[in-house]
Amino acid sequence: MRTVSPIAQRNRTSAGGPAIPGGRFANRRTPQTAVSKAKSILKDPFRLAISLLLIETIGKVTSVIPVLNGMRVGLVLFASCSLYAALNASKAINFDIFRYRVPQLILAQAVIACASAVMGISLGHAAVYILNVYWKTLAVAVLLIVTLRSANDVRRMVLATALGGSILAFIAVFVVHVSKWNGTPVYDANDIGTIVVMTLPLVILAMQTSKGITRLTWLAGLVLIAATVTMSASRGAFLGMLAVGAALLLFLPGVSTGKRLGYVVGITITLAFFAPSGYWDSMQSIITNPKADYNWDAGQGRRKLAERGIGYMLDYPVFGIGIDNFGMAEGLYSDYAKEMQALDIGVKWSAPHNSWVEAGAETGITGLVVWGALVLGSVGGLLKLRRRMPVSWATEGTADQKFMYQATLYVPVAILGFAVCATFVSFAWSDQSYVLPAIAMGIQQACENELGLGANAARPASRQVRGRRALRPTAVS
């Protein structure tokens, strides 16, 4: 019988993890083998179509291309991907994904939205929104989630989201010349600012995990995003950028101080270079003299809208006034509308301009809790997940392991940027609300699979991973 020396045995297993003896674990592939057999996205039309769908969902790229604008490219991509997934469910769909908390919260949101329509101020108006708009958002979110099967899929989702934000920034700077009063056919300046801020940390992540010309391409995207923030003159985007910059500078353990300072200084220089006239005075007034702004005391300014929105939530605490019914409440039923009607003055059916207020007012405290758990719950889960990862992944791991380790740093920063910017836009029911939680969930699933702790992997009752506790489902799940 041939014997193998301990040194040879260690060399055989160092790349793929611990040696797995015969028996029920014998057929489990190591992460190294899984990576080597992963197909290129260009050779996988389904994954390519999913990535294109996500890019279109984030950036609405075809809205500025006349030839494609009327072709409903997003719908075609969604229908094609859905049909392929239905016909090849065993290969394309990961049904195990529904054991995680993110898809459960999305389904709960769907139920709450329907209940809000029934219990709110206008069944018809809310139902039209659900049938014409909201079901599509949920369908795309679920499709993106169920196609996450491996670390490669998560990486593609991150790169597609980062690319969508970069392309939107390119369109904003060079095509529509975004300004305070000018946006794309789909997004206004505040919307654009929110999207590029939430994708900025993902662009840095993509740049960190790439080399050569690809890294330079992501660097160009980073510059475009910073330029877009200042050109948009969006105060919400500016505050979101401050939050992201502070997080990049202070809360990235494992990333050298030089890199962190480089990112922040580079972004700051770009902001200063592209800032329009009066930009810094306008941003400074947010802190030094907020009461001078229209939004402080005007009847339909943001502060008054938020106050009335909180009132709607307290009047309808369980399911709210109904999804998409905020504008109707403002124009017909609010005390402000009644005062203006007494003066024979019309009132605008205004959007809430605050995603937190939007979620609370339209779906009640119940909906606000679910939406907040979906958006913010992923942050704590990712940070806890990173503490349980083997430290060696950061420097000695495979490409997938290094990517996941860094993703647990940058994705929470992206969520922070979205959460801050969402305070100034009506994005509660938008596609962007679901992308980052889906990525966070995908990271946890990929990490569990990498460690052999997935739901379908048989494992001993107790397991140690390089001296650390075994990974268990966290708040991301």
The 8 nearest C-alpha neighbors of each residue, nearest first, counted from 0:
[[1, 2, 3, 4, 8, 5, 7, 21],
 [2, 0, 3, 4, 8, 7, 5, 6],
 [1, 3, 0, 4, 5, 8, 7, 6],
 [4, 2, 8, 7, 5, 1, 6, 9],
 [3, 5, 7, 6, 8, 2, 9, 1],
 [6, 4, 8, 7, 9, 3, 10, 2],
 [5, 7, 9, 8, 4, 10, 3, 11],
 [8, 6, 10, 4, 9, 5, 11, 3],
 [7, 9, 5, 11, 6, 10, 4, 3],
 [10, 8, 6, 12, 11, 7, 13, 5],
 [11, 9, 7, 13, 8, 12, 6, 14],
 [12, 10, 8, 9, 13, 7, 14, 15],
 [11, 13, 9, 15, 10, 14, 18, 16],
 [14, 12, 10, 16, 15, 9, 11, 17],
 [15, 13, 12, 16, 31, 11, 397, 10],
 [14, 16, 31, 29, 12, 13, 30, 17],
 [15, 17, 13, 12, 14, 18, 29, 30],
 [18, 16, 12, 19, 15, 13, 9, 14],
 [17, 19, 12, 20, 16, 15, 8, 9],
 [20, 18, 25, 24, 17, 21, 27, 16],
 [21, 19, 25, 18, 22, 24, 23, 17],
 [20, 22, 25, 24, 19, 23, 26, 18],
 [23, 21, 25, 24, 20, 26, 19, 27],
 [22, 24, 25, 21, 26, 457, 27, 20],
 [25, 23, 22, 27, 26, 19, 21, 20],
 [24, 26, 21, 22, 23, 27, 20, 19],
 [27, 25, 24, 28, 23, 21, 22, 19],
 [26, 28, 24, 25, 29, 19, 456, 451],
 [29, 27, 32, 26, 33, 30, 31, 25],
 [28, 30, 15, 32, 31, 33, 27, 16],
 [31, 29, 33, 32, 15, 449, 34, 28],
 [30, 32, 15, 34, 29, 33, 35, 14],
 [33, 31, 35, 29, 34, 30, 28, 36],
 [32, 34, 30, 36, 31, 35, 37, 29],
 [35, 33, 37, 31, 32, 36, 30, 399],
 [36, 34, 32, 33, 37, 31, 38, 30],
 [35, 37, 33, 34, 32, 38, 31, 39],
 [38, 36, 34, 35, 33, 39, 151, 32],
 [39, 37, 40, 36, 42, 43, 41, 35],
 [38, 40, 42, 41, 43, 37, 46, 36],
 [39, 41, 43, 42, 47, 46, 38, 44],
 [40, 42, 39, 43, 47, 44, 38, 46],
 [43, 41, 39, 40, 44, 38, 47, 46],
 [42, 44, 40, 41, 45, 46, 47, 39],
 [45, 43, 47, 46, 48, 42, 41, 40],
 [44, 46, 48, 47, 43, 49, 80, 83],
 [47, 45, 49, 48, 43, 44, 40, 50],
 [46, 48, 44, 50, 45, 49, 40, 43],
 [47, 49, 51, 45, 50, 46, 44, 52],
 [50, 48, 46, 52, 47, 51, 45, 53],
 [49, 51, 47, 53, 52, 48, 159, 46],
 [52, 50, 48, 54, 53, 49, 55, 47],
 [53, 51, 49, 55, 50, 54, 76, 56],
 [52, 54, 56, 50, 55, 51, 57, 49],
 [55, 53, 163, 51, 57, 56, 52, 159],
 [56, 54, 59, 52, 58, 53, 57, 60],
 [57, 55, 53, 54, 59, 58, 52, 430],
 [58, 56, 54, 163, 55, 59, 53, 164],
 [57, 59, 167, 163, 60, 55, 56, 54],
 [60, 58, 55, 61, 56, 62, 57, 185],
 [59, 61, 58, 62, 55, 63, 167, 64],
 [60, 62, 64, 68, 63, 67, 59, 55],
 [61, 63, 68, 60, 64, 59, 184, 185],
 [64, 62, 61, 65, 60, 68, 184, 183],
 [63, 65, 61, 67, 66, 62, 68, 60],
 [66, 64, 68, 67, 63, 62, 69, 61],
 [65, 67, 64, 68, 69, 70, 61, 63],
 [68, 66, 70, 65, 64, 61, 69, 72],
 [69, 67, 62, 65, 61, 70, 64, 66],
 [68, 70, 67, 71, 66, 65, 72, 62],
 [69, 71, 67, 72, 68, 66, 75, 73],
 [72, 70, 74, 73, 69, 75, 68, 67],
 [71, 73, 75, 74, 70, 76, 67, 61],
 [72, 74, 76, 75, 71, 52, 77, 55],
 [73, 75, 77, 71, 72, 76, 78, 79],
 [74, 76, 72, 78, 73, 77, 79, 71],
 [77, 75, 79, 73, 74, 78, 52, 80],
 [76, 78, 74, 80, 75, 79, 81, 73],
 [77, 79, 81, 75, 76, 80, 74, 82],
 [80, 78, 76, 82, 81, 77, 75, 83],
 [81, 79, 83, 77, 82, 78, 84, 76],
 [80, 82, 84, 78, 79, 83, 77, 85],
 [83, 81, 85, 79, 84, 80, 78, 86],
 [84, 82, 80, 86, 85, 81, 87, 79],
 [83, 85, 81, 87, 88, 91, 82, 86],
 [84, 86, 82, 88, 83, 87, 81, 91],
 [87, 85, 83, 84, 88, 82, 81, 89],
 [88, 86, 84, 85, 89, 90, 91, 83],
 [87, 89, 92, 91, 84, 85, 90, 86],
 [88, 90, 87, 91, 92, 93, 84, 86],
 [91, 89, 88, 87, 92, 84, 93, 146],
 [90, 92, 88, 84, 87, 89, 146, 93],
 [93, 91, 88, 146, 145, 94, 90, 89],
 [92, 94, 145, 95, 96, 146, 148, 147],
 [95, 93, 96, 92, 97, 145, 98, 89],
 [94, 96, 93, 97, 98, 454, 99, 455],
 [97, 95, 94, 98, 93, 99, 145, 144],
 [98, 96, 99, 95, 102, 94, 103, 100],
 [97, 99, 96, 95, 100, 476, 103, 102],
 [100, 98, 476, 97, 101, 96, 102, 103],
 [99, 101, 476, 103, 102, 104, 475, 98],
 [100, 102, 104, 103, 99, 105, 476, 373],
 [103, 101, 105, 104, 100, 97, 106, 99],
 [102, 104, 100, 106, 101, 105, 107, 97],
 [103, 105, 107, 101, 102, 106, 100, 108],
 [106, 104, 102, 108, 107, 103, 101, 109],
 [105, 107, 109, 103, 108, 104, 102, 110],
 [108, 106, 104, 110, 105, 109, 103, 111],
 [109, 107, 105, 111, 106, 110, 112, 104],
 [108, 110, 106, 112, 107, 111, 105, 113],
 [109, 111, 107, 113, 108, 112, 114, 106],
 [110, 112, 114, 108, 113, 109, 115, 107],
 [113, 111, 115, 109, 114, 110, 108, 322],
 [114, 112, 116, 110, 115, 111, 109, 117],
 [113, 115, 111, 117, 116, 112, 118, 110],
 [116, 114, 321, 318, 112, 118, 119, 113],
 [115, 117, 321, 122, 125, 113, 119, 114],
 [116, 118, 114, 122, 115, 119, 113, 321],
 [117, 119, 115, 116, 114, 318, 321, 120],
 [120, 118, 320, 321, 115, 116, 121, 117],
 [119, 121, 320, 321, 122, 118, 324, 116],
 [122, 120, 123, 124, 119, 125, 116, 321],
 [121, 123, 116, 117, 125, 124, 126, 119],
 [122, 124, 126, 121, 125, 127, 116, 128],
 [123, 125, 127, 126, 121, 122, 128, 324],
 [126, 124, 116, 128, 322, 122, 127, 123],
 [127, 125, 129, 123, 128, 124, 122, 130],
 [128, 126, 130, 124, 125, 129, 131, 123],
 [129, 127, 125, 131, 126, 132, 130, 133],
 [128, 130, 133, 126, 127, 132, 131, 134],
 [131, 129, 127, 128, 132, 134, 126, 133],
 [132, 130, 128, 129, 127, 133, 134, 135],
 [133, 131, 128, 129, 135, 134, 130, 136],
 [132, 134, 129, 136, 135, 128, 137, 131],
 [133, 135, 137, 136, 129, 132, 138, 130],
 [136, 134, 138, 133, 137, 132, 139, 131],
 [137, 135, 133, 139, 134, 138, 430, 140],
 [138, 136, 140, 134, 135, 139, 141, 133],
 [137, 139, 135, 141, 140, 136, 134, 142],
 [138, 140, 142, 136, 137, 141, 135, 143],
 [141, 139, 137, 143, 138, 142, 136, 144],
 [140, 142, 144, 138, 143, 139, 145, 137],
 [143, 141, 139, 145, 144, 140, 138, 146],
 [142, 144, 140, 141, 146, 145, 139, 147],
 [143, 145, 141, 146, 142, 147, 437, 140],
 [146, 144, 93, 92, 142, 147, 143, 141],
 [145, 147, 92, 144, 143, 91, 148, 93],
 [148, 146, 152, 145, 144, 149, 441, 153],
 [147, 149, 146, 93, 152, 150, 445, 145],
 [150, 148, 152, 151, 445, 147, 153, 444],
 [149, 151, 445, 153, 152, 399, 154, 442],
 [152, 150, 154, 149, 153, 155, 399, 37],
 [151, 153, 155, 149, 150, 154, 147, 156],
 [154, 152, 156, 150, 155, 151, 441, 157],
 [153, 155, 151, 157, 156, 152, 158, 150],
 [156, 154, 152, 158, 153, 157, 159, 151],
 [155, 157, 153, 159, 154, 158, 160, 152],
 [158, 156, 154, 160, 155, 159, 161, 153],
 [157, 159, 161, 155, 160, 156, 162, 154],
 [160, 158, 162, 156, 161, 157, 50, 54],
 [161, 159, 163, 157, 162, 158, 54, 156],
 [160, 162, 158, 202, 164, 198, 163, 201],
 [163, 161, 165, 159, 164, 160, 158, 166],
 [162, 164, 54, 58, 160, 166, 161, 165],
 [165, 163, 167, 195, 161, 162, 166, 198],
 [166, 164, 220, 162, 168, 167, 163, 161],
 [165, 167, 169, 163, 168, 164, 162, 170],
 [166, 168, 58, 170, 164, 165, 169, 171],
 [167, 169, 171, 165, 166, 224, 170, 223],
 [170, 168, 166, 172, 167, 171, 173, 223],
 [169, 171, 174, 167, 168, 173, 172, 166],
 [172, 170, 168, 177, 175, 169, 176, 174],
 [171, 173, 176, 169, 170, 168, 174, 177],
 [172, 174, 170, 176, 169, 171, 175, 168],
 [175, 173, 170, 176, 171, 172, 169, 63],
 [174, 176, 171, 177, 170, 173, 183, 182],
 [177, 175, 172, 171, 173, 174, 178, 181],
 [176, 178, 171, 182, 181, 175, 231, 230],
 [179, 177, 231, 181, 180, 230, 232, 188],
 [178, 180, 231, 232, 188, 181, 233, 177],
 [181, 179, 178, 182, 188, 177, 187, 231],
 [180, 182, 178, 177, 179, 188, 187, 183],
 [181, 183, 187, 188, 177, 186, 175, 184],
 [182, 184, 186, 185, 187, 175, 181, 63],
 [185, 183, 186, 62, 182, 63, 187, 59],
 [186, 184, 183, 187, 62, 59, 182, 190],
 [187, 185, 183, 190, 182, 191, 184, 188],
 [186, 188, 182, 190, 189, 183, 191, 181],
 [187, 189, 182, 231, 191, 190, 179, 192],
 [190, 188, 192, 233, 191, 187, 193, 424],
 [191, 189, 193, 187, 192, 186, 188, 194],
 [190, 192, 188, 194, 189, 193, 186, 195],
 [193, 191, 236, 189, 228, 190, 195, 194],
 [194, 192, 190, 196, 420, 191, 236, 195],
 [195, 193, 191, 197, 196, 192, 198, 190],
 [194, 196, 198, 164, 192, 197, 193, 224],
 [195, 197, 199, 193, 198, 194, 416, 192],
 [198, 196, 413, 417, 416, 194, 195, 199],
 [197, 199, 195, 201, 161, 196, 164, 200],
 [198, 200, 202, 196, 201, 197, 195, 203],
 [201, 199, 203, 202, 413, 409, 198, 204],
 [202, 200, 204, 198, 203, 199, 161, 205],
 [201, 203, 205, 199, 161, 204, 200, 206],
 [202, 204, 206, 200, 201, 205, 207, 199],
 [205, 203, 201, 207, 202, 206, 200, 208],
 [206, 204, 202, 208, 203, 207, 201, 209],
 [205, 207, 214, 203, 209, 204, 217, 208],
 [208, 206, 204, 205, 209, 203, 214, 210],
 [207, 209, 205, 206, 204, 402, 210, 214],
 [210, 208, 206, 214, 207, 213, 205, 211],
 [209, 211, 214, 213, 212, 208, 206, 215],
 [212, 210, 213, 214, 215, 209, 216, 206],
 [211, 213, 215, 214, 216, 210, 209, 217],
 [212, 214, 216, 215, 211, 210, 209, 217],
 [213, 215, 206, 210, 217, 209, 216, 212],
 [216, 214, 218, 212, 213, 217, 219, 211],
 [217, 215, 213, 219, 218, 214, 212, 220],
 [218, 216, 220, 214, 219, 215, 206, 202],
 [217, 219, 215, 221, 220, 216, 214, 222],
 [220, 218, 216, 222, 217, 221, 223, 215],
 [221, 219, 217, 165, 223, 218, 222, 224],
 [220, 222, 218, 224, 219, 223, 217, 225],
 [223, 221, 219, 225, 220, 224, 226, 218],
 [224, 222, 226, 220, 221, 225, 168, 227],
 [223, 225, 227, 221, 168, 226, 222, 195],
 [224, 226, 222, 228, 227, 223, 270, 266],
 [227, 225, 223, 224, 228, 273, 229, 270],
 [228, 226, 224, 230, 225, 229, 168, 231],
 [229, 227, 225, 192, 231, 226, 230, 236],
 [228, 230, 274, 232, 231, 227, 226, 270],
 [231, 229, 227, 178, 232, 228, 177, 274],
 [230, 232, 178, 188, 179, 233, 229, 228],
 [233, 231, 179, 229, 230, 234, 178, 278],
 [234, 232, 236, 231, 189, 235, 237, 192],
 [235, 233, 237, 236, 238, 232, 282, 285],
 [234, 236, 420, 238, 237, 233, 423, 239],
 [235, 237, 192, 239, 233, 234, 238, 193],
 [236, 238, 234, 240, 239, 235, 241, 233],
 [239, 237, 241, 235, 240, 236, 234, 242],
 [238, 240, 236, 416, 242, 420, 419, 237],
 [239, 241, 243, 237, 238, 242, 244, 236],
 [242, 240, 238, 244, 239, 243, 245, 237],
 [241, 243, 239, 245, 240, 244, 246, 238],
 [242, 244, 240, 246, 241, 245, 416, 412],
 [245, 243, 241, 247, 246, 242, 240, 263],
 [244, 246, 248, 242, 247, 243, 249, 241],
 [247, 245, 250, 243, 249, 248, 244, 242],
 [248, 246, 244, 245, 249, 250, 251, 243],
 [247, 249, 245, 259, 246, 244, 250, 260],
 [250, 248, 246, 247, 245, 251, 252, 259],
 [249, 251, 246, 247, 252, 248, 245, 408],
 [250, 252, 254, 247, 408, 249, 253, 248],
 [253, 251, 254, 250, 408, 255, 249, 256],
 [252, 254, 251, 255, 393, 405, 408, 256],
 [255, 253, 252, 251, 256, 258, 259, 257],
 [256, 254, 257, 258, 253, 259, 252, 251],
 [255, 257, 259, 258, 260, 254, 248, 261],
 [258, 256, 260, 255, 259, 261, 254, 262],
 [259, 257, 261, 255, 260, 256, 262, 254],
 [258, 260, 256, 262, 248, 261, 257, 247],
 [259, 261, 257, 263, 258, 262, 264, 256],
 [262, 260, 258, 264, 259, 263, 265, 257],
 [261, 263, 265, 259, 260, 264, 266, 258],
 [262, 264, 260, 266, 265, 261, 244, 267],
 [265, 263, 267, 261, 266, 262, 260, 268],
 [266, 264, 262, 268, 267, 263, 261, 269],
 [265, 267, 269, 263, 264, 268, 225, 262],
 [268, 266, 270, 264, 269, 265, 263, 271],
 [269, 267, 271, 265, 270, 266, 272, 264],
 [268, 270, 272, 266, 271, 267, 225, 226],
 [271, 269, 267, 268, 272, 273, 225, 229],
 [270, 272, 268, 274, 269, 273, 267, 229],
 [271, 273, 269, 270, 274, 268, 226, 267],
 [272, 274, 226, 270, 271, 269, 229, 275],
 [273, 275, 229, 271, 272, 270, 278, 230],
 [276, 274, 278, 230, 277, 273, 229, 232],
 [275, 277, 278, 274, 279, 280, 273, 281],
 [276, 278, 280, 279, 281, 275, 274, 282],
 [279, 277, 281, 280, 275, 276, 274, 282],
 [278, 280, 282, 281, 277, 283, 274, 276],
 [281, 279, 283, 277, 282, 278, 284, 276],
 [280, 282, 278, 284, 279, 283, 277, 285],
 [283, 281, 279, 284, 280, 285, 278, 234],
 [282, 284, 280, 285, 281, 286, 279, 287],
 [283, 285, 287, 288, 286, 281, 282, 289],
 [286, 284, 289, 283, 282, 287, 288, 281],
 [287, 285, 284, 283, 288, 289, 282, 290],
 [286, 288, 284, 285, 283, 289, 290, 282],
 [287, 289, 284, 290, 291, 286, 285, 292],
 [290, 288, 285, 291, 292, 284, 286, 287],
 [291, 289, 295, 292, 288, 296, 293, 294],
 [292, 290, 289, 288, 293, 295, 284, 294],
 [291, 293, 294, 290, 295, 289, 288, 296],
 [294, 292, 295, 297, 300, 296, 291, 290],
 [295, 293, 300, 301, 292, 297, 296, 302],
 [294, 296, 290, 293, 302, 292, 297, 300],
 [295, 297, 294, 298, 293, 300, 303, 302],
 [298, 296, 300, 299, 293, 294, 295, 303],
 [299, 297, 300, 303, 296, 335, 304, 294],
 [298, 300, 297, 304, 303, 301, 294, 349],
 [301, 299, 294, 297, 303, 302, 298, 304],
 [300, 302, 294, 304, 303, 305, 299, 352],
 [301, 303, 305, 304, 295, 300, 294, 306],
 [304, 302, 306, 305, 301, 300, 298, 299],
 [305, 303, 301, 307, 302, 306, 308, 299],
 [304, 306, 308, 302, 303, 307, 301, 309],
 [307, 305, 303, 309, 308, 304, 302, 310],
 [306, 308, 310, 304, 309, 305, 303, 311],
 [309, 307, 305, 311, 310, 360, 306, 356],
 [308, 310, 312, 306, 307, 311, 305, 360],
 [309, 311, 307, 313, 308, 312, 314, 306],
 [312, 310, 314, 308, 360, 309, 313, 315],
 [311, 313, 360, 309, 363, 315, 316, 310],
 [312, 314, 316, 310, 315, 311, 309, 363],
 [313, 315, 311, 312, 316, 310, 319, 320],
 [316, 314, 319, 312, 313, 317, 311, 363],
 [317, 315, 363, 313, 312, 364, 319, 314],
 [316, 318, 363, 365, 364, 315, 319, 362],
 [317, 319, 363, 362, 115, 316, 315, 365],
 [363, 320, 318, 362, 315, 361, 360, 321],
 [321, 319, 119, 361, 120, 315, 360, 324],
 [322, 320, 115, 119, 116, 361, 324, 319],
 [321, 323, 361, 125, 324, 112, 362, 115],
 [324, 322, 325, 125, 321, 361, 128, 326],
 [323, 325, 327, 321, 322, 326, 125, 328],
 [326, 324, 328, 327, 323, 329, 361, 350],
 [325, 327, 348, 349, 329, 328, 350, 324],
 [328, 326, 330, 324, 329, 325, 348, 331],
 [327, 329, 332, 325, 326, 331, 330, 333],
 [330, 328, 326, 333, 327, 348, 331, 332],
 [329, 331, 348, 327, 346, 328, 336, 347],
 [332, 330, 328, 329, 327, 336, 333, 337],
 [331, 333, 328, 329, 336, 330, 334, 337],
 [334, 332, 336, 329, 335, 328, 331, 337],
 [333, 335, 337, 336, 338, 332, 329, 339],
 [334, 336, 338, 333, 337, 339, 298, 329],
 [337, 335, 339, 333, 338, 334, 330, 331],
 [336, 338, 340, 334, 339, 335, 341, 333],
 [339, 337, 335, 341, 336, 340, 334, 342],
 [338, 340, 344, 342, 336, 341, 337, 343],
 [339, 341, 343, 337, 342, 344, 338, 336],
 [340, 342, 338, 339, 343, 337, 344, 336],
 [341, 343, 339, 340, 344, 338, 345, 337],
 [344, 342, 340, 341, 339, 345, 338, 337],
 [345, 343, 339, 340, 342, 346, 341, 336],
 [344, 346, 340, 339, 343, 347, 336, 330],
 [345, 347, 330, 336, 348, 344, 339, 329],
 [348, 346, 349, 330, 345, 329, 326, 299],
 [349, 347, 326, 330, 329, 327, 346, 350],
 [348, 350, 326, 347, 329, 351, 330, 325],
 [349, 351, 326, 352, 325, 348, 425, 357],
 [350, 352, 353, 357, 304, 425, 349, 356],
 [353, 351, 424, 425, 423, 350, 354, 301],
 [352, 354, 422, 423, 424, 425, 351, 356],
 [355, 353, 425, 427, 357, 426, 421, 356],
 [356, 354, 358, 357, 353, 359, 422, 367],
 [355, 357, 359, 353, 354, 358, 360, 308],
 [356, 358, 354, 360, 355, 359, 351, 361],
 [357, 359, 367, 355, 356, 361, 362, 360],
 [360, 358, 363, 367, 356, 364, 357, 362],
 [359, 361, 312, 311, 308, 357, 319, 363],
 [360, 362, 319, 321, 322, 320, 358, 359],
 [363, 361, 319, 318, 366, 359, 115, 358],
 [319, 364, 362, 318, 359, 316, 317, 312],
 [363, 365, 367, 316, 359, 366, 317, 368],
 [366, 364, 363, 368, 367, 317, 318, 369],
 [365, 367, 362, 369, 363, 368, 364, 370],
 [366, 368, 359, 364, 358, 370, 369, 365],
 [369, 367, 371, 365, 366, 370, 372, 364],
 [368, 370, 372, 366, 371, 367, 373, 365],
 [371, 369, 373, 367, 372, 368, 366, 374],
 [372, 370, 368, 374, 373, 369, 375, 367],
 [373, 371, 376, 369, 370, 375, 374, 368],
 [372, 374, 370, 371, 376, 375, 369, 101],
 [375, 373, 371, 372, 376, 436, 370, 377],
 [376, 374, 377, 372, 378, 371, 373, 414],
 [377, 375, 372, 378, 373, 374, 379, 474],
 [376, 378, 475, 380, 375, 379, 436, 381],
 [379, 377, 411, 381, 380, 376, 375, 382],
 [380, 378, 382, 381, 377, 376, 383, 474],
 [379, 381, 474, 475, 377, 383, 473, 378],
 [382, 380, 384, 378, 383, 407, 379, 377],
 [381, 383, 385, 379, 384, 380, 378, 407],
 [384, 382, 380, 386, 381, 385, 379, 387],
 [383, 385, 381, 387, 382, 386, 380, 388],
 [384, 386, 388, 382, 387, 383, 407, 381],
 [385, 387, 383, 384, 388, 382, 389, 390],
 [388, 386, 384, 385, 470, 389, 468, 467],
 [389, 387, 385, 386, 390, 384, 392, 404],
 [388, 390, 391, 392, 387, 465, 467, 464],
 [391, 389, 392, 393, 388, 394, 386, 387],
 [390, 392, 395, 389, 393, 394, 396, 388],
 [393, 391, 396, 390, 400, 401, 395, 394],
 [394, 392, 401, 391, 390, 404, 395, 396],
 [395, 393, 392, 391, 396, 401, 390, 397],
 [396, 394, 391, 392, 393, 397, 401, 400],
 [397, 395, 392, 400, 401, 394, 391, 393],
 [396, 398, 400, 399, 401, 395, 31, 392],
 [397, 399, 401, 400, 402, 396, 34, 208],
 [400, 398, 402, 397, 401, 150, 403, 151],
 [399, 401, 397, 403, 396, 392, 402, 398],
 [402, 400, 404, 393, 398, 392, 399, 403],
 [401, 403, 399, 405, 400, 404, 406, 398],
 [404, 402, 406, 400, 405, 401, 399, 407],
 [403, 405, 401, 402, 406, 407, 393, 400],
 [406, 404, 408, 402, 407, 403, 401, 409],
 [405, 407, 403, 409, 408, 404, 410, 402],
 [406, 408, 405, 381, 404, 410, 409, 385],
 [409, 407, 406, 405, 410, 251, 411, 412],
 [408, 410, 412, 406, 200, 411, 407, 413],
 [409, 411, 413, 412, 406, 407, 408, 414],
 [412, 410, 414, 378, 413, 409, 415, 408],
 [413, 411, 415, 409, 410, 414, 243, 416],
 [412, 414, 197, 410, 416, 411, 415, 200],
 [415, 413, 411, 417, 416, 412, 418, 410],
 [416, 414, 412, 418, 413, 417, 411, 419],
 [417, 415, 239, 413, 197, 419, 414, 418],
 [416, 418, 197, 414, 420, 415, 419, 421],
 [417, 419, 415, 421, 416, 420, 414, 422],
 [420, 418, 239, 416, 421, 417, 422, 415],
 [419, 421, 235, 417, 239, 422, 193, 418],
 [422, 420, 418, 424, 423, 354, 419, 417],
 [421, 423, 353, 420, 419, 354, 424, 355],
 [422, 424, 353, 421, 352, 235, 420, 425],
 [425, 423, 352, 353, 421, 426, 422, 354],
 [424, 426, 354, 352, 353, 427, 351, 357],
 [425, 427, 429, 354, 428, 424, 421, 432],
 [428, 426, 354, 429, 358, 425, 357, 432],
 [429, 427, 426, 430, 432, 133, 136, 425],
 [428, 430, 426, 431, 432, 427, 136, 433],
 [429, 431, 432, 136, 433, 434, 428, 56],
 [430, 432, 429, 434, 433, 57, 426, 435],
 [433, 431, 430, 429, 434, 427, 374, 426],
 [434, 432, 431, 436, 430, 435, 437, 140],
 [433, 435, 437, 431, 436, 432, 438, 430],
 [434, 436, 438, 437, 433, 439, 414, 432],
 [437, 435, 439, 438, 433, 434, 377, 440],
 [438, 436, 440, 434, 435, 439, 144, 433],
 [439, 437, 441, 435, 436, 440, 442, 434],
 [440, 438, 436, 442, 441, 437, 377, 435],
 [439, 441, 437, 443, 442, 438, 475, 476],
 [440, 442, 438, 444, 439, 443, 153, 445],
 [443, 441, 445, 439, 440, 444, 446, 438],
 [444, 442, 446, 440, 441, 445, 447, 439],
 [443, 445, 441, 447, 446, 442, 448, 440],
 [444, 446, 150, 448, 442, 149, 447, 443],
 [447, 445, 449, 443, 448, 444, 442, 450],
 [446, 448, 452, 453, 444, 450, 449, 445],
 [447, 449, 451, 453, 445, 450, 446, 452],
 [450, 448, 446, 447, 451, 30, 445, 452],
 [449, 451, 447, 448, 452, 446, 453, 470],
 [450, 452, 448, 449, 453, 447, 456, 458],
 [451, 453, 447, 450, 448, 456, 454, 458],
 [454, 452, 448, 447, 456, 455, 451, 444],
 [453, 455, 456, 452, 95, 457, 447, 448],
 [456, 454, 453, 457, 452, 95, 451, 448],
 [457, 455, 453, 454, 452, 451, 458, 448],
 [456, 458, 455, 459, 24, 23, 452, 454],
 [457, 459, 456, 460, 452, 451, 462, 24],
 [460, 458, 461, 462, 457, 452, 456, 463],
 [459, 461, 458, 462, 457, 469, 463, 452],
 [462, 460, 459, 463, 469, 458, 468, 464],
 [463, 461, 469, 459, 464, 460, 468, 458],
 [462, 464, 469, 468, 467, 466, 465, 461],
 [465, 463, 467, 466, 469, 468, 462, 389],
 [466, 464, 467, 463, 389, 468, 390, 391],
 [465, 467, 464, 463, 468, 389, 469, 462],
 [468, 466, 464, 465, 463, 469, 387, 389],
 [467, 469, 463, 470, 464, 387, 466, 462],
 [468, 470, 463, 462, 464, 467, 471, 387],
 [471, 469, 387, 468, 472, 447, 452, 384],
 [470, 472, 473, 469, 452, 447, 384, 468],
 [473, 471, 476, 470, 474, 475, 443, 99],
 [472, 474, 380, 475, 476, 471, 384, 383],
 [473, 475, 380, 476, 376, 377, 379, 472],
 [476, 474, 380, 377, 473, 440, 376, 381],
 [475, 99, 100, 474, 473, 472, 440, 101]]
